[in-house]
Amino acid sequence: MWKDPIVEEVRRIRDECAAKFNNDLAAICRDLREKEKRSGRKVVSFPQKRIDKSSRVAEGRSDWETKE
């Protein structure tokens, strides 16, 4: 089976990072935020998109159903 070298590299780095922080996702996120601050790059955040649930109820659909 062929393996993509880029995917393999990303997975290796992910596994090293997870091992460094004992698979603690909160610790990994804290570290990434600190690296982000130290980078000096501009960080952009976008507001979450809102879903109008009332229109889904009016159409008789639940949130997980798609319109056909």
Contacts in CASP RR format, 6 or more apart in sequence:
PFRMAT RR
TARGET T0000
AUTHOR 0000-0000-0000
METHOD contacts of the structure
MODEL  1
MWKDPIVEEVRRIRDECAAKFNNDLAAICRDLREKEKRSGRKVVSFPQKR
IDKSSRVAEGRSDWETKE
17 28 0 8 1.000
18 28 0 8 1.000
21 27 0 8 1.000
21 28 0 8 1.000
21 31 0 8 1.000
36 43 0 8 1.000
51 63 0 8 1.000
53 63 0 8 1.000
56 62 0 8 1.000
56 63 0 8 1.000
59 67 0 8 1.000
61 67 0 8 1.000
END
